[in-house]
Amino acid sequence: MAKSYGPQDAEIISSNNNNNNPNKNIKAEFATLLTTVVAYSSSNQPEELPSLLASNIDMILMAMNTNGLIEQVIQEDIQQQQEGTNNNNSNNNNNNGDRLEELSSAVNLILSFVETFVEEAQSMEDVYKQLMGKIFAVITPNSNQQGSSSSETSATTTTTAASTSIGEAALEELLSNESEAFTPGFLRHIEGECNRLASLPTISPQSSKLLEILRIIQTRILEELGRGSIGEGAIVIGQLLGYDDTKERLAVLDAGLAVRGVEFARELKGLTSEALGGFQNVQKKQQQGGAGGVDPGLVRSVEEIDERIQQFIDKSSSFQ
């Protein structure tokens, strides 16, 4: 369970160690993040928080793993509050108490988000490993030929060729049946494994072969996504929005449009235009005092997809 932060945590931290803090950058970044979370919470903008916290997850984890850093941030914030206020002591104490409550609530919100994020990430990692196991099971030929005599060479060659054909067919069937599981997260899992193998100081023949197989799997899955066999329209847009990196998202979109063509591009364009129109309606209602809102990061992503699709349509039309 995430640790709760309150007055007792902030009050026991001494600020005498600040000059020797080796994590000054992380502390400064976390302090900025904490101030932003407090501001969003105070201004009733909770829809901003998920994308904000997710984009800073690595820094938050480093801050959590640095002993005393979060408590120091709270303590220094309170000290700045004290230095900036020159009213009577009673008002100072009240202001400090209110500020400390805001900071404690914001830290607990951050830690709760990270706890949930890590649990879900671990769960998805297990799912990705199981899916990789299925893929390797269908592409790896049975190794029953160890100890074969020379008289069995011809039969073994024939069997190997047949196994390759069967393995290819089984892979195609698996790609079709498991297509909905080929999420951006799964592709990032494969990319991570490829990067890990490629960065080894010494690559053994086995590791080199595994890297080659992973690249082949990655290419085949991208082809499957590009063909749109995962489903039409909305599912494809949903898949694209799962990519955090803009270049990666648009590269997959380009590959899909190249395979599916201009008619499919127009279908996607209709969906993105409709989505952007819906976002505008929600924002207008919010400006008129309505509740809720739209994540600005989501809006930007859909706008980028919409613009890229329009570029593809315009380019395709110019050749007709």
Salt bridges, closest charged atoms under 4 A:
ASP9 OD1 - LYS3 NZ 3.72
GLU71 OE2 - LYS3 NZ 3.22
GLU76 OE2 - LYS27 NZ 2.90
ASP77 OD1 - ARG99 NE 2.81
GLU102 OE1 - ARG99 NH1 3.31
GLU125 OE2 - HIS189 ND1 3.23
GLU168 OE2 - ARG220 NH1 3.11
GLU172 OE2 - ARG220 NH2 2.07
GLU178 OE2 - LYS134 NZ 3.13
GLU191 OE1 - ARG215 NH1 3.06
GLU193 OE1 - ARG196 NH2 2.98
GLU223 OE1 - ARG220 NE 3.88
GLU224 OE1 - ARG227 NH2 2.47
GLU232 OE1 - ARG260 NH2 3.28
ASP254 OD2 - ARG308 NH2 2.87
GLU263 OE2 - ARG266 NH1 2.97
GLU304 OE1 - ARG249 NH1 3.13
ASP306 OD1 - LYS269 NZ 3.28
